[in-house]
Amino acid sequence: MRHCIYLENEVGREEMNGLIAVLVFIMAGSGWGGEEVNWGRQTAVQLGPAAQPPINIERIVPTERQREFTEELTYSIESEQDSRLSEAFRLSYPNGITMPKRILVNNPYRLKIIFSEEVDRSSVEELLGKQLQNAEWSMEWEDGKTIQLVLNFPESAAAEDNYTILHLSGVQSLKGHVLKGDEHVVLQAVQSVEVKAWNSLNEETSTLYLGKDDTQTLSFSPDRQWLLRGERVENPIAAEEIYELMNREGHVIHSFPYGQIGYPQWLNDGQSLIYMKDTWKRQEVWLYNALTGEDQLFWMLPKSDELNYQRIAGIAVDPSTGQIGIAAAYLRDDERFSLDLLLFDSAEYTEPTAAYTGISRYRCLEGPCSAWIEFIGKGQLYYTTVESEAWSALPEVYILDTSTGERKRMDRLETAQWGESRVVISDRDHGVYVRMTGREEGKETIVVYDSRSGERHEIESAVELLAHSLEGFHLQEDGRIVFYAKGLTWFVIDLHKQTIEPYQGETLPTPMKDEDLKLYGSQDGIVVYGITKNNHP
């Protein structure tokens, strides 16, 4: 758009200095007769006192020929079958969020592509043909701007590293415009999965639902009526999860938009979630009622001119007492983050009943150096801190007794040159901390802290467990710690015998040769898992 400014009266130099016009040419093209012409936008920017005489602004509407140079060909992708598809497309650029759309094999997936103007159909069909070689597909034009596209991936397309990137960059419109954009969606064919729960108390297995293999975490509500499902996405900084609330039969009750919730935890009432709202701002803690769908503010960081860069850095709930812990961080003058711990007796208390200042220190809040808090037994809160000034320093582990305020260091590691793994397992009033550290000679040291006895144990192992993905950690009724080493078998840590050895028994979830075992989490001795077919040779 072009704006012409006319002054009705003469103005002085000082008055004219108050008004500065900045001309920005946004594109250049070839005019009629071969002459070069530039079309753009003129903007008047006032940097000082405005000129006193009245200013008339005449709006000149560009001609059709001029408008062609400023129009842009755009498009969108959506699906009535999948409400998250349009969100994945919208966040792909410029946000840089990779939200793979995992599509069940042998199951038609319908989506719609909408262009801002009529396009050359052959350029669209040629581009789709190159991108969709792993799928059977068909398309139908509703008009010159809208496509109905149906995809169907065969079982052979289901593989962890097999992705299809769908984009329409390069398509031409009938007006001669070329679509230039980085928006896209990432498609991944997946197998069906049978989600089950195994109870270590009675060694019984129950089937929850049949769905698609798109889940990383699953957590039961305390009354076992609801499931919170986490699915992995990638942002430019790190991996994170998006969440859906489901009933026991796997029906989605509510989908939380990307970035809406962080650190979700179930409250002891059996139907409420407490979470940090907005993973970018990190200022507020909210409650969500699964039964009613109601959201309400629980607590927010107090405004302070003295504390810089305040952010929420963690939320934990004691499954025994219902006590809530919130870690609040601020940036100190030495460019390190200091964390305060705020305790609430329950969700009925909107103000902290206890506070511990500066209990944890870090140089950053995201990624591998992020702080972590978690209840590890009744009234015992696990947290980590880096006290050393060295950038290579590893987190130290502390236990806080929330009834007395007593703190004690429970674990410290000078180096993890040969690899390490840490996990906290908490089941109601009992919890353990497990740390596995590799040694140069190939052996491994396993450190265990038992919250019930208050004892710290060290066990030597020659199995080389750190070479495998370690999942499915849970406590059995007799206090033994059981976990799965992917590609090997289940193992058990016996603190009484001071041993680690393969688990002896046939009731634990075990995949067949043509199956994969997916472990989603454990609570109170219940392991939630899935079984899928694999395409391994």
N, C-alpha and C positions, 0 to 999 in steps of 0.2 A: 504494500500500500504506500502511496506517495502523499505527503502532506506539504503544501506550499504555505509559507508564512509571509504575510504582507503587513508592513507597518504603515498606519495611516498618517503618522506624523514623524518628523525627524527626531531622532534620539541622540543623546550625547554618548561619548566614548565610554564613560563609566557605566551608564545605563545599559549600553550594548554589551559590556563585559558580563553583565548579569545573565545574559541569555546566550547559550552556546549550542549551535546545531551540529549534530553528528550524523554524517551520511554513511550508511552501511549498505554496500552492494552485496546482495545475497546470491546473485548468479549473473552470469554474463552469457549472451547468446548472439547469434548472427541475425542482423536485421534484414529488412527488405532491400534489394538492390545491392547487396554485398557489404553495406556499411556495418561497422560494429556498434552495437548499442548495449547499454547496461540498464537492467531493470533492478530496482531495489527499494529500500524503505528509508525515508528520511525521518529522523527523530529529533525533536527539540529537547535538550537537556538543560534544566535551569540549575546552575551551580552557585549563584549568588542572588542579590536582589533583582527582582524582575523589572523589566522596562515599564515605565509609567504609562506611556501612551497605550490605548487599546490595541489589541492584536487580533486580526481576523485570520482564521485558519480555514483555508479552502480545501475540501476533501475531493481528490481527483480519483475516480474509480478506474482501475486499469481496464484496458480493452481485452477481448477474448485472447488476442494474440499475446498480450503481456501476461495474462493469467496462466497460460500454458507453461511459462518458464518458472512460475512459483509454486505450482501444484506439485504434490508428492503422492506417489502411488504407495498405498499402505494396505495391510490385510490383518485379519485376526483368525484364530483357530479356536473352536469351541465344540462342546459335545453335550447333548442332553443326557447321554448315558454316563458321563463322567464330569461332575461339576468342577473337579480340580484341574481339568485340562486347560481351560482358559487362564487359570491362575499360573500354571506352569509356563504358558506362552508369555504372559505379561511380565513375569519376573525374570525371564531368560536374558533380557537386555532392556536397559543398561545395568540392571541390578547384578547380573552375573550369577543368578541362582540356578543350579541344575536340579530340577525336580523330575526325575525320570517317571514316565507314565508306564507302569508295568501292566502288560496286557496278557490275559490268560490265553494260552494256546488253544487252537481249534474253537475259538469263540469270537464271532463277529464283533468288531469294534467300530462304531459309527461316529464320525466327526464331520464338522462343517468348516469349510474355508470360505471366508468372505473378503472380497477385494473392494477397495474404495471406488473403483471404476472398472469398466469392462476391459477384459484382458484377452490377449491372444491365446486361444485355447491350446493350440499346438505346443506353445512354449511351456504351458503348465503340465501337460501330459508327458512331454519329454523329460521334464525335471523330476516328476514323480516316478517315472519309470526307472530312472537311475537310482533313486533313493530307496525304493521299496522292493528291492530285488529279493529280500528274505521273506516277503509276505505275498499272499494272494490278495489282490485288491481290485476294486471296481469303483467307478466314479460316475456321477450323474450331475449334469449342469442344470441348476434351477433356472438360471438366466446367465447373462454374460459376466456376472460378478460373484456368483455363489456356486459352490461345489458341495455335493454330498459324497463323502468318501467312506468306503467300507473296507476295513483291513481284517485279514485273517492269517495269523501266524501259525505255521505248522510246528509240531513238537521239536523238529530239528533246529528251529531258530532259538530255542530256550537255552541260553548259556549266560553265565555271569558276565562275561566280557563282550557280549554280542549286543550292540546298541544300534538303533536306527535314528538318525537325526533328520527330522522333517522340517524343511524350511522352503520358502518360495522365492528366495533372493535370486534375481536374474530374470524373473518373469516380466514380459513386456505387455503394456496396455495398448489398446487400439489407438490411443492418442500418441503413442511413441514413447511413453514414459517407461523406464526400467526400474523394477523394484529393487531398492538397495537398502537392506536392513539386516540386522543381526538377530532378530527375534527367531525363535525356533522352539521345537519340543523334542525331547529325547524319549524314544520309545524302546521298551525292552520286553521281549516275549518271556513269559514265566510259566512254570507248571502250576497245576493245582496243588494245594496243600491241605492235609487233614490235621487240624489243630486239636491237640489233646492235653489233658492234665493228668500227671502221675502223682499220686499221694504216697509219700514215703512212710506215713504212719500205718496205713493198712495195705500198702503196695498194690493199690488198685488204680486202674487207668479208666478215664472217662473221655469220650469224644465231645468236643465243644462245637466245632463247625467245620464245614468244608469251604475253602476260599482259594485265593490266589497267593502265590509266594511273593508277597511284597512287604513283609513285616520284619522289623528288627527287634522290637521289644513289645511285651504284653504284660500288663500288671492287673491283677484282680483288685476290685474294691474289697474292703474288709468283710462285707456281707456276701461276697462271691456272686453278686448279681450283675456287676458291670465289669467291662474290660476297657483299659486305656491302651490303644494300639499306637506304637511309634513306627514311623517309616522314615528311612534315611534320605536326606537331601544334602547337597553340597553348596556352600556359599564360598566366596573368594577367600575367606579366612580359615574355615574348618568345616567339618561335617556336623550336621545337626539333625534334628528330627521334627517332622510334622505329626500331628496327633489327631486321632479319631476316637470318639467314645462309642462303644458297642455294648450290646447286651450279650448274654452267654451264648446265644445262638449265632453270633457274628453279624447281626444286623446293625448297620451304622445308625446311631442316634443323633450324633452331632459331629461335624467336621470343623476343626479349629483352623482358621486361615493361617498361612505361613507367617511365622514371627509373632503370633498372638500370645502364645504361652511358652514359658520356660520354667524348668525345675518343677514340673507337676508332681504333686504328692497326694495320696488319698488321706482324708481325715478319718478319724475313728467312728464317725457317725454312719459310715458305710455307703454314703451316697454323694459325698462332696469332695471336690478337688480344691486344693490350694495351689496357686501358681503365681509366677511373676508375669505381669502383663507387659507385652511389647518387648521383645528380646533386643531391640536396639536402644530404646530409652532406658529400660531397667530401673524404673522409679516406683512402681506400684505393685502391691500384692493383692490378688483378688481371690474370691471363692466362686466356684461353679457348682450348682446343684444338678446332679445327673437326673434326678427324678422330675424336677420342674423346669429345668433349662434356664434357671435364673442365674445371673451374674451379679456380684456385689463387691464393692471395694472393701478390703479388710484393713490394709495399712499402706502408708506411703512414706517415702523418705522425707524427713522434715527439711524444709528449706534452710540453708545456712550460707552466709557470706564468708564464713571462716574455713569451711571445708570445700575443697575443689573436686570436681569430677565425681560426685557421689553416684554410686551404682549399687544395685542389689547383686550379690555374688553367689547366693546359694539359699536353698530352703530345705528344711528337714522336719519330719514329724515322728515323734516317739510313738510306735504302735502300741505300747503298753499303757502309757499315761495320756496320750493325746497332746502332749506338750509340743509346741512349735518353735523351731529355731530359724532365724533369718540372719544371714551374713550380709552386712552393709559395708561397702568399701569406699574409701576416699583416697585421693592422690596427695601424698605428702610432699614437702619441699625438696626431699632428696630423690624425687621421681620414683618412689616406690609406693605401692598401694598398701594401706593399712586397713585391716578388717575388724569391725566391731561385731560382736555376737549379741543379738537381741532374742530373749526368750519370752514366749507367751504361754501361759498355763493351758490355754485351749483357744479354739476359734471364737469363743465368747468374749475373750479379752482383746480389745482393739489397741491397747497400749501395752508395751513391754512390762512384764513383771520382774525381769532381771536383765542386766546389760553388762557385758564384758568388753572393755575397750582395748583395741590394739592387740588382740590375741593372735592375729595372723598377719604375715607380711609377704608381699609378692612384688615382682617387677611388672607383671601384666595380669590380666584377668581372663583372657581367652586362650584357647589352645592347650598345650601340654602343661603350662605353668599356672593353670587356673586353680583357685582354692576349691576345697571340697569339704562339706560338712554332712554328717550322717549319724543318726542314732545307732548305736551298736549294742544296745541292751537297755534295760529299764533305767532311765535317768543318766545314761552315759552317752556323751556326744563325741564322736570322732571328728577331728579336723586336722588340716595340714598347714604348714607354714614353712617359709624359707627365711631363716635368720641370717644366713651368710650373705655377704655383699657380692660374692662371686656369681657371675651369670650362669656358670655350670653347676651351681649348687642344687642338690636334690631336696625335695620336700621332707621335712621332719613330721612325724605323726604324734599327735597328742590326744589324750582322753580327758574330757571335762566332766566332772561329777556335777550335774545340774542342781542337786540338792544342797551341796556344800560349797560349790564354786572352786573346789580343789582341782588343779590341773597337773598332769604328769606326762612327761615325754615317754612314749611307748616304743618308738622305733626311729632310728636314724641310719642313713646309708651314705657313705662317703662317695662312692662311685657306682655306676651301673654300666661299666664298660662292656660287660658280656650279656647285657639284657636284664630286664626285670619285669615283673607283673604284680599288680596290687589289686585286691578285691576286698570289699566289706560285705559280710553276710549277716543279715539281721532278721531274726524270727521272734517277734514279740519280745519277751524278756531276756532273750539270749542272743548273743552275736559274737562273731569272730572277725579278726582282721588277718588276712593271709598275704604275705609278700614272698615271691619267688625271685631269686637272684642268681644269675649264672656266674660260674667261675672259669678261670682260664683253662683248667684241665678238663673241662667238659662237664664237671659235676655241678650241682645246684644246691643252694641253701634255701630252705623253706622256713620262714619266720611266721609264727602264729601267736596272736594275742587272743585269749579267751576271756570275754567280759564277765562270765559267770564266776570263774575262779580267780580272775585278776592276774593269771599267770601268763608268762611269755615263754614260748617254746622255740627251739631251733632244731630242725631235722635235716639231715643230709640226704640227697637223692642223686642217683646216677642215671635216671631215665631220660634226661634232657627234654623236659616238658616244654621249655620255652621255645622250642623249635616248632611247636604246634599251637593252634588256636585253642585257648582254654575257656570253656563255657560251662553253663549249667551248675555253678556252685550252689550247694545247699547243705543245710545241717540236718542230720538225722536225729531221731529222738534220743539215741544213746550218746550224742555229742560228736560223732564222727563227721568229718567234712568230706563230701563227695563232689566230684567234678568230672567233666568230660574233656579229654584231649582229642581234638578232631584228627581223624586219621589213625588213631590208636584205639583207645577204649576208655571206660570209666575207671577212675582211680579213687582211692579212699585214703584220707589222712587220719591216723589214729593217734590221738594225743597221749593216751594211756600207754600204748606200746611204743610211742615215738617212731612210727613207721609210716611209709607211704608205699602203697602197692596196688595192683589192679583189683578192682572191686569184684568180689565173688558173689554171684547171684544172677538170676535171669529175668528179674522183674523190671529193671531199669530200661528206659527207652533205648532201643538198639536198632540201627538201620540194617536192612538187607543189602545184598551186593548192588542191586539196582536202585537203591534209595539213598537219600541224603537226610541227615538229622539236623533240624533247625531248632536251637534252644533259645527261647525268648525271655526267660527269667524264672525266678523262684520266689515263693513267699510261704512262710510257715510250713516248710517241708513239702510244698506242692510245686512241682516242676512243670512249667508250661512249654510245650514243644510242638513242632510240626514235622511231618514226614512227607517228602516229595520224591518223585521219580527223578533219576538223573540220566544224562546222556553220555556218561563216561564210557569209554571203550572197555 
